[in-house]
Amino acid sequence: MTSPAVSSRDLPHPARDEIRIEGVLHALSDPMRLRIVRELASVGQELTCSHFDLPVTKSTTTHHFRVLRESGVIRQIYRGTAKMNGLRDDDLDDLFPGLLDALLDAAGRQAARLGEDGA
């Protein structure tokens, strides 16, 4: 039996049982990455990388998405030429019940307290 061909466009993601809380907390400790996750959570659907208007260079944006993907916070897949980003909230909720909701709530409260833009 041969293994299925893997596209050069397939991106590596940790399996659910490989996701570690340390990696998740590290990924969410950066304001830009937290901003990405808050927006994904508020929209509730996959978004393209270009949807996010971050005040950083394209290479830094790419780095932030890679950290989120490699920690298991988001899943990235190609649809045509677009790289789509989706929150792995089901996996995170199963592994760490309530963690993502608590972090997103705390981030929202902080943004409101500091007068920052919503998501």
Steps between C-alpha positions, in 0.01 A plus 500: 500500500635843411453810707297782349696767319557808711473827316789740536229745605389290797604672820610306810266514798531327835254217559252570778696288750820690415360842597663623821369769729843665513494544121144634501577752775821607325315550171229706667746711702579721201259791436495450120431127529233562762345756265487239220338242730247752635396589147470135395290430810274800446435416133460127562622394158821459304671816379782557253835630619447814292178573693705603803632856496785476747743788560803278429693387193379212284784278624409573862134424425606169346703423813198569725277267297768228508531524881121474536487201262796314652359544852165354393297819547405533132476276195622631167396345170523611142179552305611580148761770541368625834643382830204466735530526878259342743501488877543148643255583776352147514843347558597766753168471687533122519857518628472807723131560580417867542855624439443664163172660607663636817798641310281658233274650766800639688647642180167666418478652846856629472433651157189674634689628805782636284263642238638277226310390193265199545629174353 
